[in-house]
Amino acid sequence: MEKRDEERTISRRQFLIGGLAAGGALYLAGKLLPVRQQVGSPRRPRTGGLSDALAVAHGDDPAAITRRAVDALGGMAKLVRRGDTVVIKPNIAWDSLPEFAANTNPLVVAELVKMCIEAGARTVKVLDHTPGPNPRASYESSGIMAAASAAGAAVRFVDPSRFVSVRIPDGPAGRSLDSWEFLDDILRADVLISVPCAKHHSTSMLTMGLKNAFGMAGGNRGLLHQDIHRNIADLNKVVRADLTVLDCYRRLVRNGPTGGRLDDVDNSRETARQVIACADPVAADAYGAGLFGLHPQDVPFIMECEKAGIGRADYRERLRHV
């Protein structure tokens, strides 16, 4: 009986020693080896094709001036190839009608969809990571869901499971963020077209093409509003668009980004009713800042993005009114 108890004690001791050894090995493996997780890479923008011009088209028809601005860069066929998957990323963040200018004009989005399909795109996705729990309300009230679907797009709500972690490249000016989550549909797109509206923003002063990267990111985006200007630059290192089409048909000049009053919207022929197209998002935003009476140097995120090598704020020699 005593011998059996001794064997049981030895067996238990061996089990505990073995368990501790295995646990130690797992701990060391966890310290020395990277934990398996879904990791993405920064998307590579498509180079060549479009000219380096900054095209500004004026007029009363949002669709017509959108096409005219893109055609001035060489046309969508210079960017989109047959069989491509294209992601068009507008502002669809707010449950607001088009005339309040909180979201991108639906006619601008629909025209871009048509142009991509004409150029041979296999799939054109339209999406935005909206901040609220009910993206359908924003998609519908903005008019973008109906207009983009009618034009032939696959209009998508963002799937939370499709965000992947990406390490932020250092770049010429270093970085503020180490890594962040981005939507895999954006990272894998053959062509990414950013089509924001130009409006006032209570935290970043303005929101245009460069700030539009927020709607491509996941995680706790509230944290991104701390040191927001440098964070905008870091996000754009990962998801730089191939083409920025800045919707200035209407401009929200106060109480952005949500708006809600028609008195805050500029729809004049002098400083609105235009669409800007450029492959350089820094140049596009630099021009857009001027519509609000600001110089690029007045908007820190524009300067941070220029320092990060994302584009050039001086657009004067590239400017084309069409």
GUPA-836873 format. One record per residue (C-alpha): x negated, y negated, z negated; residue in three letters. Coordinates in steps of 0.5 Angstrom, whole numbers, plus 500, padded with zeros to 3 digits. Layout:
! GUPA-836873
XYZala;...
END
This chain:
! GUPA-836873
500500500met;494495498glu;491497505lys;497495509arg;498489505asp;490487507glu;491489514glu;497484514arg;493479511thr;488480516ile;492480522ser;496473520arg;489470519arg;487472526gln;493469529phe;492463525leu;485462527ile;487464534gly;492459534gly;488454532leu;483455537ala;488455543ala;491449540gly;484446540gly;483448547ala;489445549leu;487438545tyr;481438549leu;484439556ala;489434554gly;483429552lys;478431558leu;483432564leu;488428567pro;496429565val;499432571arg;504426573gln;508424579gln;503419582val;503414588gly;498410592ser;499403595pro;502403601arg;498401607arg;501395611pro;501396619arg;496392622thr;496388629gly;502388633gly;505381631leu;502375632ser;499371625asp;504365627ala;509362622leu;515362626ala;521357623val;527357627ala;533352626his;540353628gly;548354625asp;548362627asp;544366622pro;543372626ala;541368632ala;535364629ile;533371625thr;532374632arg;529368635arg;524367629ala;521374630val;521374637asp;516368636ala;511373633leu;512378639gly;518381637gly;520387633met;517392638ala;510390636lys;511392629leu;516398629val;514404633arg;519410636arg;521414630gly;519410624asp;522410618thr;523402616val;525399609val;528393609ile;528390602lys;533384601pro;535380595asn;542384593ile;541383585ala;547379584trp;555380584asp;556374588ser;559372595leu;554369600pro;556362600glu;553362593phe;546363596ala;544368590ala;543374595asn;540374602thr;545372608asn;548379610pro;548376617leu;540376617val;539383614val;544386619ala;540382625glu;534385623leu;537392622val;539392630lys;532389632met;529395628cys;534400631ile;533397638glu;525398637ala;526405636gly;526406629ala;529413627arg;532411620thr;533404617val;534404610lys;536397606val;536397599leu;534393592asp;533395585his;538391582thr;538389575pro;545391573gly;548398571pro;553397577asn;549396584pro;555397588arg;558391585ala;552387588ser;552391594tyr;559389596glu;560382594ser;554380597ser;556382604gly;550386605ile;553393604met;558392610ala;554388615ala;548393614ala;552399615ser;556396621ala;549395624ala;546402623gly;543402617ala;543407611ala;544403605val;541406599arg;542405591phe;536406588val;535413585asp;531412578pro;528419579ser;524416585arg;519411582phe;512413581val;506410578ser;501407582val;494404579arg;493397581ile;487395585pro;482390582asp;482386588gly;478379589pro;481376583ala;481382578gly;488384575arg;493383570ser;496390570leu;493397570asp;499401573ser;506400574trp;512404577glu;514403584phe;520406589leu;517412593asp;521410599asp;517403599ile;511406598leu;512411604arg;515407609ala;512406616asp;514399616val;516395610leu;520388612ile;521383606ser;527379607val;529375601pro;533368600cys;529362598ala;532360591lys;530356584his;528361579his;528359571ser;521363570thr;517363576ser;519356579met;521359586leu;523366588thr;521368595met;517373599gly;512375594leu;517375588lys;521380592asn;516385590ala;520385583phe;526389586gly;521394589met;518396582ala;521400576gly;519400569gly;521395564asn;521389569arg;522384563gly;515385561leu;513383568leu;516376566his;510375561gln;504372565asp;509373571ile;505369576his;499374576arg;504380575asn;507378582ile;500378585ala;499385582asp;505388585leu;504385592asn;497389592lys;501395592val;507393596val;505388601arg;510387606ala;509388614asp;513382615leu;517377611thr;523374614val;525368609leu;532367609asp;533359608cys;540359611tyr;542357605arg;538355599arg;539355591leu;536349589val;538349581arg;540355576asn;537360579gly;536366580pro;543367579thr;547361581gly;554361581gly;556354583arg;557351590leu;554344588asp;547348587asp;547350594val;544346600asp;547348606asn;544342610ser;541342617arg;535338614glu;533343609thr;537349610ala;540353616arg;533356618gln;529362618val;522363617ile;518369619ala;511371618cys;506377617ala;503373612asp;507373605pro;503368602val;504363608ala;511364608ala;512362601asp;507356602ala;512354607tyr;518355603gly;515351597ala;515345601gly;523346602leu;523345595phe;519339595gly;513343592leu;506344595his;503351595pro;498349589gln;504347585asp;507354585val;502359581pro;504365584phe;502363591ile;495361589met;494368585glu;496371591cys;492368595glu;486369590lys;488376590ala;487376598gly;494378600ile;494372605gly;493365606arg;497359604ala;494354609asp;499355615tyr;499349618arg;495351624glu;500357625arg;506353624leu;511354630arg;518351630his;522355635val;
END
